[in-house]
Amino acid sequence: MFDDKRADKRLVEKTPPDIRRAIGGLYRSRTATRLLLIIAIVSAIFGGVGLDVCLSEPMWEAHIWVPALLIVLAVWIFVSILLHAIRIKLFTK
């Protein structure tokens, strides 16, 4: 009556191989997705704090790239997770 397979295993079996390759490794790894989400949140928090501190210092020009890089990294990770979720919704039934 009930299938003993986990939902992510059923999802992998029903999805064509070309779609799985397009989605990438995050498709099969919830741990990697959680890790990227944690990194994005931490980067956004420390990037925002670091940007405020760097802008208040007199020599902020030398240090502005570090928090800006963290913010860009956080946005990139968030967008990649969002695209991953959209692909799963679109290509699975």
N, C-alpha and C positions, 0 to 999 in steps of 0.2 A: 504494500500500500504506500509506504513512505520510502522515498529514495534516500539512501544513507550517504550520498555524496554531498559535499558542501556546495553552497551556491556558487562560489567562484569557480569550482571545478566544472560544474554544469555549464557555466557561462563560457569557459574556455572550450569545452567540447562542442558547443553550438555555434561558435564564431568561426568563420572561415579563416584559413591561415594567413591570407594577405591582410586581413583586417587586424589580426593579432600582431603581425609584424609592423603594421602602421602605427598601432597604439604603443607598442614597445614593451619593455620589461615591467613597467609600473602596472600594466594590465593584470599581471599574475601575482603581484606582490603588494598586499595591503600594508605590510610592514614598511616598505619603501615609501609608500604614499604617506603614511603617518609620520615617518621621519622627515620627509620633505615639508610637510605641513608644519611640524615643530620648528624646523630650520627657518621657514618663512616667517613664522610669528616672532621668533627670537630676533631675526634680522630686522624685521620691521620695528620692533620695540627699541633695540639698541641703535639701529640706524637713525630713527627719529630723535632719540636722546642725543646721540653723537652729533647729529646735524645741528641741533640747537646749541650745544656746547661749542662746536667749532665756529659757528657764526658769531658767537659772543666774544670769542678770543680776538685779539688784535691781529694775529697772524693766521687767520682762518684759511687763507688761500692755499697754504701748504698742506692743510689737513682735510680739505673739503671732499676729496675724492674717496676717502675711506667710507664715511657714512653714505655717500651717494652710491657707491658700489654695493653696499649692503641693501639699500633700498631697491636698487635695480635687481639685485639677486632675489629679494623677497617678491617683487612683482613678477619676475620671470617664473619663479616656482609656483606662485599662485595661479598665473595664467596657464602654465603647463598642467596643473592639477585640474583646473576648470575645463581645459580642452579634453583632458583624459575622461572626465565625467561626461562631457557632451558626446564624445565618441562612443562610450559604452551605451549611453541612452539611445543614440541614433542607430547603431549597428547591431544591437541585440534585441531579441524579441521575447 
